């Protein structure tokens, strides 16, 4: 599936296909299917971002984990 990250505030530290990426406010990162990646908030404050994936493929349990 394709995954997207749109950062609204803070910094989202990412590893995309072995390369480090720091995404900040206004940045949009598209991860094509099959590309190995990870993301984390390494800043002192919150990182606010919109995360999407297409097609959804029954990812309801993934979003529940984010809410705690």
Number of C-alpha atoms within 10 A of each C-alpha: 12 14 17 16 18 19 20 17 16 18 23 25 18 19 15 16 12 11 8 13 14 14 22 18 15 10 15 15 15 13 16 11 11 9 12 11 14 11 15 12 15 14 11 8 10 12 19 16 21 10 13 13 15 10 10 11 8 7 10 9 8 9 10 9 8 7 6 5
